[in-house]
Amino acid sequence: MSLNPGTRLGPYEVLSPLGAGGMGEVYRARDTKLGRDVAIKVLPAGMAGSPEALSRLEREAHAVAQLSHPNILAIHDFGRDGDTAYAVMELLEGETLRTRLAQGALPARKAVELAAQIADGLAAAHEKGIVHRDLKPENVFVTSEGRVKLLDFGLAREMAATGADSALQTEARNTAAGTILGTVRYMSPEQVRGETVDHRSDIFSFGVVLYEMLSGRQAFGRETAAESMTAILKEDPPEIVASASGQSPALQRIVQHCLEKKPGERFQSARDIAFALQSLSGSAVSSGGTDAGVVARRRAQLWLAALAVAVLLCVAAVLSVATVGSYRRGEKAGLRSSTEITFHQMSFRPQAIFQAAFAPDGETIVYSAALEGNVPELFVIRPEYPEPRPLGLPRTHLLSISSKGELAVLTSARLIRHRLFTGTLARVSLGSTAPREILEDVRQADWSPDGSELAIVRVANGKDRLELPIGKVLYETAGYLSDLRVSPQGNRIALFEHPAKFDDRGSVIVVDRAGQRTVLSGDYWGEEGLSWSPTGDEVLFSASTAGASMTLYGVDLSGHRRVALRSAGGLTMHDVSRAGRWLVTRDDCRCEISVLAPGASGERDLSWLDYSLNPFLSRDGRMLLFEDDSSSAGLNYAVCLRTTDGGPVVRLGEGKSFGLSPDGKWALAIVYTPPQVVIHPTGPGEPRPLPRGALEAYQSASWFPDGTSVLVCGNEAGKASRCYAQSLAGGLPRPVTPEGTTKGTVSPDGLQILYSKPGGSYFIQRAGDGSPQPVPGLTLEDEVIGWTADSRSAYVFRSATMPFRLERVDLASGRRLLVREVAPSDRTGVLYTTGGTLTDDARFYAYSYARMTSQLFVVEGAR
């Protein structure tokens, strides 16, 4: 249906048309709630009444809503206004790949750059179990900044769904509109045959698109759909002729590997394609030339590059293992690329290493670590003596070393989560044991290039605050900030921004001295460890798209990301010297759950895979709800349920777990990307998402005792967090606590809410209204498990204390009573608890804890 300027669809006001196609009309519109321009897609007039077309539009919205990736068009909303269904998407400026290809083939270097981004976007979709099924140049958008966005997931299906029947039927219906040829030519053989398809079908279509980018013609372009289908099934496309555009034999091998007729003979993942293309960047493709001698030399170079890439593709898995094996100082890291990457092991005993940095000489290394537990101290490794030696500064955590050799540290450091500490910012010279304290309650800091200023992160008024110099606020967020590093030029700060405290998922951002924030890359399952390249043109960081194993990436200031180094088990970036040497750790990380259940004489390990946390027991202690953060769970984690006698695990759905309903029939969860509160049935039924209203992020959630409402804590745009009551029967979140409050829980009688404020102070107020009353005895270190049955006390634990103490605190007097003291039998590398739960009578319990052991390496030759 055509919309006139000024038409309103919910909170969106149509401004002007952007374009139209067979399956939708797109308009520029104004989001009157958030004050931003967006794109709105509606069905064309001839299809507005079609249930199938409406289903496709809604399917596209649901598919894209599961994905959050820089190379996939983001969807903000889906709704209906009267008879009009609409999808709200991010507004893009640029052109489709089809428009670009109208001018002919792309230069190989540009084709590789765009294709690597397409592969990254496909990999993100495939990792969520989504097959695009309609990849073609019309559905690839290139923004004016050069970033690729994948469009039109209307034919997307879960990998277990049926193959191409619906796609073929849809295209057959559109023959008159001329769209069947444009899609059929990009189908995989299994789609043409009407077979069940999986992610490898998209890989074939990707190869067809890449072929066209390099050659300027369609691989299977024929005059009729039937002829195109026959070519897809039986013919190979003509070989790409080397030309001035610069394509290489190595690049052609990648195309051919994508276009294998049998799925099992193609690349098996889009992530592998992206890696192969990134390996070609800058070496296996080159600019054209006309001199015969230059051409001959280039052909020789390209042949060698092709051979190198072929070897790389064959031994990629071996490389991953070889680079993190047992190394001795000076040994080379097994199989290596042509850049001669070598690893030098610098630490040798199991310990948790939190932060490491090079001194100005580029040889001396200082790091903070805990040999047992989580209390840090400083160690130094000098070139003349390889054994790490303590500096005599207990409870001290390293933040940064200046160009003048001065250390920025935290004294009286207390672990918060991951590798984050809070304490008093201090300065100390290397070799001194007398730090000069500067500022309390600081979490992180880094020196300016000349060593005269410090950039810091600290909390103020419920928000994380970035300051440079100290006192000048550049940026604030209701989530949290970490791993800040000032650029070599001193004009920018790179850091991670995380939407929820203290969940290390998030994005890489830079903030300049004027306070301008730019997102370079995101969203990641987890990210820890960041540094600038020596020239300041790239940010090197460690992150994961799923699971605890980190990959080292590089991203430039335009947002172009590359894989810098992969390794089995993952690597965490700590520092880069002026000479380009990297300081990294290999961290073995796990989260485990111990349970004392009815009928058991002792604790039982009920962990599942490698990252089980946030346990919640049913009221009788016989069911355990927990969160799976393993790589198999995906970006948004998974809510899981099992019996406490060790029964099989059932995945209920996406999200971070926040407890069972009083009747045990529903599990409360928060999905962070995109933000959503969901309740999952523990038995038969469908998940029920709750309306978000004006909230842009969530921090926590809990049940009201009657099970008909939940208390969610989150924040609106530009505001600090607060707690909201929300009925399961419908309606938007309704604020019930002041701004700057979080971690709300409701008393068993339903009359009171206990919540915290910045700095760790706790308050109680009546659920409906009333003045907040301070709670004595509770501090920043306390994590509330829940109320006691009489609504007079709260069960708490302190996550960074070992053994872990489960205590009951009287909310009127602040008096504390030890309920239990627990710890795993093997305490090596155990840092903190990640959650705890008790039954109503406190007889049975469960707790989860994080374990990390690290080895420190210097990497040479990596770029």
N, C-alpha and C positions, 0 to 999 in steps of 0.2 A: 504494500500500500504506500502511496506517495504522501509525504508529510510536508506541510508548509512551515516556513520559519515562524517561530513563536509557539508551535504545538508543544504541549507538555505531555510527557510520559513519566508519571510519578514525579520525582524531584528533578527531572532532566528537561531542559528547554532546547528544542531543536533550533539550530542556528542556520545551517545550510547543508545541501546535499554534497556528499563526497564521491559517490559512485554507485553503480548498480550492476548486478549480474543476475544469472539465472536463478540463484538461490537466495538472494537478499539484496536489500537496499541499505546503504550505509550513509549516515548523516553525522556532521559535526554537531555536538550539543554541549550545553553548559550544565555541569553538575551544580545545582544551586545550593546543595548542602555543604559541599567541600570547596566550592569556588574554583573549579578546574574545568578545562575543556576535555571532552571525551568523545569517543566514537560510539554511535548507537546503530545496531543492525536490526532491521525488521524484515519480515517476509515481503516479497513483491506482491502487488495487488492480485495477480492471477493465482497466487498460492496461499494467500492469507487464511483461507478457509480450509486448507488441506491438513488433515491430522498428521499425515506423514511428513510434510514439510515442517510443521510445528515441532514434531518429534525430533527431526534432524537439528533444528535450531537449538532446542533444549538439550539434545545430546551433545552438541558442540559446546554449549555453556558448561555442562557438567564435566566434560572431558578436560577442557582447559582449566576449569577451577581447581582440578587436582594437581595442576602443574604450576610451578613457579620457577621460571628460568629466564635469563636475559635474552635467549634466542627463541622464545615462544611468546606470542602475543598474549598479554595479560588480560583477563576478564575481571571486571570489577563487580558486576551485578547482573541478575537476570530477573525480569519481572513481567507483569501484565498490567495493562491499563485498558480496562474495558475488554474489547475483543483483540487488542493489539498485544502481541508478545514481543519482547525486545531483549537484546543482549547488549550490555554496556562494556566497552573495551577501551584499552588505552588508545590514545590518539597518536597516530604515527605520521611523520613527515618524510617523504621519500618516494620510492617507486617500486613496483614489483620487479622480480627478476625477469619476467616475460618482457617488460618494457625495455630493460637493459639489453636483452638478447635480440631485440628487434634491430639493433645496430650491428649485430654479428657476434662472433666469438669474443670472449673476454681474454685479456692477457693471462697467461698461466698463473702468474703471481697473485693476481686479483682473484682468479677462480679458486685457487687453493685457499686463500684467506676466507672467502665467502663459504666455500664448501665445508671447511673445518667448523664454521659456526653452525651450518645446517646440521652437520653430524652431531655436534654438541647438543643441539635442541632435540634431535631425534633420540639421542641417548637418554636425555632426561625423561622424555615421554615413555620410552621403552622400560626404563627402570621403575616407572609407575604402572607398568603392565598395559600401556596404551599403544596401539598400532594406529598410525595416521591413516593409511590406506588410500590417500589421495594426494601424494606428494607430486608436485609439478611446479613449473616456474610461476604460474599464476598464484600459487599458495606460498611463495617465498617473497618476503618484502625486505627491501634494503633501505634502511633509514638514511637520512641525509648525513648522519655521522658514520655511516658504513657498517652499522650493526644489522645482522640478519634477524628477522622475526618470522617464525613459521605461523601460517594462517590456516583457517578453515579446517577444524577438526570435526566437521559435521558427519563425516563417514567413519570417524574413529570408533574403535571397539576395544573392549578388553581382549587380551590375547587368547583367552579361552573361547571367545565368541566365534560364530561361523564366519566363513571366508568372504568371498567376493560377491555372493548372490545379490545382496542389496545394492552393492556398488554397480554391478552390471545392469540391474533392473533400473536403477536411477538414471544411468547414462542412456539406456535404451529409450526411456521416456523423454529424454532431452535431445534426441537426434535432430529434431526440427530446428532446435536452437543452435545447432552446430557444436555442441559441447562434447559430443561423444568422442570425436577424434582427439580433442585436446586432452582427454583423460585416458582413453584406452591406450594411447601411445606410451603411457608411463606406468602401465600395469605390470606386475610380475607374472611369470608363467603360471604360478599357482592361482593367481587371481583370474587369469583368462580361462583356466580350466574349471573355475568355480569351486576350488578346493579350500579347505580351512587354511587361513594364513596366520603367520606370526610376525614378529619384528623383522625377520629376514626378508619379508616382502617389501617393507619400506627400504631396506638396503638395496634391493634391485632397483626400485624407483629412484633412489638417490643416485645410483650409477648412471641411470638414463639422463637425469638432470645434469650431472657432472659432465657426461659426454657432450651434451649440448652446449654447456658453458665453454668447453675447450674447442669444440669443432665448429660451432655456429649452426649445426643442423641436428635434427632429431634422429636419435639412434634407430627408431623403428617407425619413422614417418612414412606412411603409405597413403594412397588415395582413398581407400575405404577402411572402415573399422575392421572388417574381416581380414583384409590383407595385413593390417598392422598386427592383429592378433596372431596370424600365422607367422609373421616375422619374429614376434616375441618368443613364440614356442620353438621355432626351428632354425632361425638365422642368427649369426653374429653381426653386429654393426661393423661397417668399414673401419679399418684401423685409422686412428687419428694421425694425420700427417704432420710431422714436425714442421713448424713454420716460425715466422717472426714473432708470433705470440708467445713462444718460449716454452711450450709444453715438452715434457721429457718422457723417455721410455719408462722411467720409474712411476711417473704420474699415470701413464697409460696402463701400467700393470695394476694400479689401484682400481682404475675404472673397470678393467676386465675382471678383476676379482669380485667386484660388486655385481657384475652382469652374468655370473655363472647361472646356467639354467636351473640347476639343482640347488635348493636352499642350503643343503649341507656343505656345498663346495664354495659358498660365498664367505665374506667376512661374517663372523658370528655375532658381532656387536658393533653398533654405531660408535661406541667409545673407542674401539680399535681403529676404526676408520679415521676418527679425529686425530688419534695419536699418530697414525701413519702420515696424514697430511701435514701435521705440525712438524714431523720429522723432516719433511721435504722443504719446509719454509726456509728460504734464504740459501739453500745449497743445491737442491735438485731441480729448481726452476730458475731461469735466468732471463735477462732481457735479450731481445733479438739482435742480430748483426748481419752484415752482408759480406764481409771479407771472407774468402774461401778458407783461409788459414784459421781465422777465428771460429768459423763454423766447424771445421774439423776438430779443433781443440775442444770446442764446446761439446761435440758429440762424444768425444772420449771422456770428458768430465761427466756427462750425463750417463754414460754407460757405467762408470764407476759408482755414480750416485744411485743408479738403479740397482746395482749389485748390493750396495750398502743397505738400501731400503729393504731389498728382498731378504737379506740376512736378518735385518732388524725385525721384520714381520715374523720370521720363523722362530727367533729366539727371544721374543719379548718377554715371555713368561720366565725363561731362564734368567734373563737380565734382572727381573724383579727380585728373584731369590738371591742371585749372586751379589747384588749390591748391598745386601744387609746381612750377609753371613758373618762368620767370625773373622775379623781382620786383625792383623798385627800392624803396628806403626810402620808406615812406609810401603806396605803391600798394596798392590793394585786391586781394585774391586772386581775380581773375576772378569767376565766378558765386559767390554767397554765400547762406547761409541767412539767416533773419530775425534771427539774432543778430549779423550784421555781422562775421563772422570776417575778420580781416586778417592778412597775413603781412608782416613787415619783415625783409629780408635783412640779416644782420649781418657775414657773412664772404664773401669774394669769390674767393679763390685756392684751388686744390685742396690739401687737407690732410686729415689724419686727426685729427678732434676727439674727444677721449676723455671729457672731463667739462666742463660749463659750469654757472655759477651766477650769480644776481643778487646784487649787494651790497645792504646794507640799504636804500639809497635807491630800489631797484627799477628803476633806470636803468642804473647801471654794471654791466658784465658782465665776469666773469673766466672764462677757460677754459684748459684744457691741451690742447696739440695738437702734432703733429709735421708740419713742412712736408715732410720727407723721412724715410723709415724709421720707426722706432718710439720714438725718444728724445724724451720730452715736455719742453715748456717752457711757462711761463705767459704768457698774453697778457691785456690789458685793453682794453675798449672803453668810452670815457666819452661821456656825452651831448654834450659840447662838441667832441669830435673823433671822427669815425666810424671812422677807420682803426684796426684792432687794433694795439696796441703791445706789444712784449715787455717783461716785468717784470724781465728780467735774472736769472732763476732757472732755469738749465739743469738737465736731468735731474730736474725737479720736476713732480709730478702733483697736480692739484687734487682734493681730496676734498669740502670743504664750506666755506661762509662763515657765520660766526655772526651773530647779531643785533647784535653789537657791531662787526662789520666785520673780525673776525679770521679768517684763513684756516687751515684744517687741510689740510696737504699731506703728500705723501710725497717725501722727498729720496732721492737715489740710486735713483730709481724704475726698476724693471725690468719690462718687459711680460711678462705671463704668457699671457694669451689674451683674445680679444675686447677689452673696454676695461678689463681688470683689470691692476693693477700690484701689486708688492710693494716695500716699502722701509721707510725710517725715518719714523715719524709725527713731524711737527713743526708748530709754530704760527708764524705770521708775520703781521704787520700789512700791510694793503694799501699798497703803495708801498715797503715795506722789502725789503732784500735779505739779511737776516740771520735765517733761520729758527732757532727754538729747538727742538732735537730732544728728543723725549719717549720714544719706545719703538721698538725695532727690530722688523723682520719683521711689520709690519702691512699689511693689504691695503686696508681701507676704514674710513672713520670719518665721523661726523656729529655736529654740535653739538646739545645740548639747547636748548630755546627761549630760555633766558636766557643762553646762551653760557658756562655755568659748568662743564659736563661734556661728555665725549665718549663716544659709543657707538662701539665698534670691532669689526672682524672680524679674527681672526688664527687661525693653526693651532696646536693644542696636542695632543700625543699622537695624531697622525693624524686628528684631527677639526677641522672648522671650528667656531670658538667665537665666539659673540656676547656682548659684555660691555658693561654700562652700570651704573655708571661703569666706567672701566678697572679690571680686577681682579675685578669681580663678574660671574660667568658666569650668563647668562640662558638660553642654549640652545646645544646642540651637535649636529652632524650629521656623518655619515661622508661625505656628499656635499660640496657647498660652498655658501656664502652670498654674496650680492652685493647691491649697490644699497640698502644700508640707509638709512633715513630716519626720524628721530625725529618723532613727531606734534607739532603745534602746542601741544597740552596737555602734552607731555612724558611721558605715561603709557604710550605704546606705541611700538613700532618696527615699521615695515613694511619688508619686504625680500623678495628672491627666494630660494627654496631649490631647489637643483639636485641631482638624485640622483647624477650622475656628474661627476667632475672631468675636464676643464673644458668640459663640454658645457652650453650655456646653456639647454637645455630645463628646464622645471620649473614651479613654482607660486608664487603670491603668498601670503605668510603675514604675520601680525602676531604679535608677542611682547610681552606686557605686562611690567611691572617685577617681577611675581612669577614670571616665567618660563613663563607659560601661552601655548602656541602654538596659533594658529587658522589654518587654511587658508582663504583667501578665494576663490581662483580657481586653476584648473589643469586639466589639464596642457597646457603649451604647447610647441610645436616649438622656440621660442626666446623669450627675454625679456631685455631690457636697457633700463634707464632707468626710474626710479620717483620719484614725489614725492607728498606729501600735498596735498589741496586746502587753501585758506587756512583753512577752518573746521575741518579735521581730521575731517570726517565721511565722507571718501572718499579712496581711494588711486588716483592716476592713474598708469598704467604703459603701457609699449609692449611688445607681444608679437605673436607670429605663431603661427597654428595650422598653417601649412605654408609653407615658403619664407622667404627673408630679408627680405621686405617686412613691416615692422611696422605694426600698427594701434594707435592710442592708445585705451585702455580706461579706464573708471572702475569701481571696485568699492567698494560700501559695506561697513560692518563686519558686515552680515548676509550678505554674499556675493552680493548682487545686482549683476550686471555689466551695463554698458552700453557701447556704442561711443561714445567721446567725439569721435574725429576720424579719418577715413580719408584716405589720400592715395596717389596713384600713386607707387610707389617706396618708400613707407613713411616714418614719422617715428619718431625716438627721443626720449623724454621726458628732460629734464635737470633742470629746476627750475620752480617756480611761485612768483611773487612774492606779497607780501601783498595786492596789488591784483588778483590773479588773472591776471596776464600769464604766458604759458607760454614757456619757453625750450626749443627743440627743434632737432634736426639732421635733415637729410635725408642719409642715408648710402647711398652706392652700394657694396655689398659683393659680393665674388665669392671663390670658391676655385677655383684652377686647378692643373692637373697638367702638369709637364714631364717628358719621358722621353727617355733615351738608350738605344736598343734595338739589338739585333743587326742589322747591315747598314746602320745609319744613320750618317751623317757628323756629325750634330749633334743637339741636343735637338729634340724634337717636342712641340707642344702637343696633349695627348690629353684635354683637359678636355671634359666633356659637360654641357650646359645651364649653369647658373650656379654650382653648388656641388659640385665634385668634389674629394674629399680622401681621406686615408688610403690611399695606394697600396701595393700588394704585388705584386712580380714573381714569376712562376714561376721555378723553378731555372734554366731556360735563357733567361730574359728575354723570352720570346715571348708571354706572356700577362700581362695587367694586371688585377688585382682592385682595385676602388676603391669608394668610398662616394658615393652620390648624395644630397645633402641639399637638392635643389631643391624648390620647392613641389609639383611633380608626384609626389614620392616619398612624401609623407604624413608623419604624425607620427613614425613609427619609422624614417624614412630607407629607403634601398634599397641592397642589395649588388649591384654590377654587375661584368661581366666583358667584356673586349674584347681583341683581339690588339694587340700593340704596333706593328703596321704600319698602324694606324688603322682596323681593321675595325669592323663595327657593334657597338653596345653591347647586351648581353643582361642584363636585370634578373633576378637569381637569386631574390630575395625580400627580405623586410624585414630591417633591422638595420644595425648599424655594423660595418664590415669589420675583421677581425683576422687575415687571412692565409689562404693556400692550404695544404692538406695537402701533405706531402712528395711524394705521387704526383700532385698537381694535380687530384684528383677531387672534393675537397670544399672549400668556403669556410666559414670560421669567422666567426660573427657574434654580436653581442649585440643583442637587442631590449630596449628599456628600458621599454616600456609594453604589457602588464605585463612585469616582468623575466624574461628567458628567454635561455639560450644555445642557438643553433641552428646546425646545419651544413647548408649548402645544397649539393646536387649541382651540379657544373659541367657535367654531361651529363644523361642520362636519370636519373630517380629522384625521390624525394620528400624534402622537408626533414625533418630529424630533430631535434626539440627534446630537450634534455637535462634530466633532473629537477633541480629547483632546490633541493630539500631545505629547509634552514632559512635559506637566503640570501634577503635582502630586496632586495638591489641588487648590481649588478656594476660593476666599474671597467675591467677589461681581460681579455684572453684570449689564449692562444697555444697552438701545437701541441707535443706531445712528438714527438721525431724519428721514432719508429716509426709515427706516424699513427694509433695505436689509442687515444690518450688526449689530453686537453687540460688545460692549466693555466689555471684561471679565478681571478680576483681579485675579491673582493666582501666583503660584510659581512652578518652576522646582525643581527637587531633589537637596537639599543642597544649594538652592539659596533663596534670599529674594523675596518677591512678587513684581510684576509689572503689568502693564495693557497691554492688547493685543487686537488688532482689529481682528474680525473674520467674514467672509462673510457667510451668510446663504446658498449661492449657492454652497459652498464647499471650501476646503482648510483648512490649519491648522492655529492656532492662531499666529498672527504676532505682536511682541513686538512694542509698540509705546510710552512707558514711561520708564524712568530709573529704575533700580532695587531699591528696598526699597520704592516703591510707591503703593498706593492702593486707593480704593473708587473713582474710576474714573467715571466721567459723561461727556457727550458730549453736547456742546452748540446747541441750536435750529438751528443755521445756519450750523452746521456740521463742523465748521472750528477749534474749540478749544476744549481742554480737560482740565477739572478741576480735580485735584487729590490731595491727601494728602501724607505727608511723616511722618516718626516717629517723635514723639514729638508734632504732631498736626499742623505743618506748611503746608500751602496749596500753590499750584502752578498752573499756566496755561501755556500750550504750544499749538502750532498749531497741529492739528490732524495728519498731515503728518510728520512734522519734526519741527525744531526750538528749541530755547533755552527756558528752563523753566523760567517763570517770577513769582516771589513771589506775593502772594495775601495778602494785608494788612487786618487786622480786623478779620480773621478767626483763631480759636484756636482749641486746642485739644478737647474742650468741644462741639464744633459745629458738628452737623450732617447735611449734605447737602441733602435737598429734591430734588432740581433740579434748573435749570436755569430759569430766567425770559424770556419772549417771545422775548425781544430785545437783548438777549445775553450779557447784560451789568452787570447784578446782579445775585445773587443766593438766593434762599429761604433756610433758615436754621432753626434748632431748637436745643436746648440744652436738652439732654434727662434727665438729672438729676435735672433740674430746675422745680419747681412747684409753681404756675400754669405754664403750658408749654407756652413758648413764640415762636410764629412763626414770624420770622424776615426776612427782605430783606436786603442783604449786597451788597453795591456797590463794584464791584471787582477791580476797579481802585483806589478808595479812602479809602475803608474800612468802610465807613459810614453805620451805621445800622439804620433801620427803622422798628418799630414794626408794623406787619401786623395784628396779632390777639394774644390774650392771652386766653387760653382755659384750662379747667380742668373738670374732672367728678364731678357730684354733690356730690357723696359720696367719700371722699378722704381717708378714713381709709385704711391704709396699702399700698397706692399707692406710688410706688418707683420711676419709671422712664417711659419714653415713649419708646416703642419698634418700632416705625415707624411713619412717618407722610407723608401726601400728600396733594397737592393743585391742583385745576384746573388751566388752563393757566391764567385766569383772577383773580385768588385768591379769587373768591367769595365763592367757596365751598371747603370743606376740610374733611379729615378724619385723625384720629390719634389712635394709639393703646398704651396701657399702662399696666404695670405689677403691680399686687397687691399681697402682701404676709402678712399674720398674723401668728404668731408663739407662741407655748407654749413649755417651757423648761422642760425636764424630766431627772431624774437620773434613770438608769436601773440597777438593781442588779440581778445576777443569769444568765445573758446571756453569751453565750460562742461563 
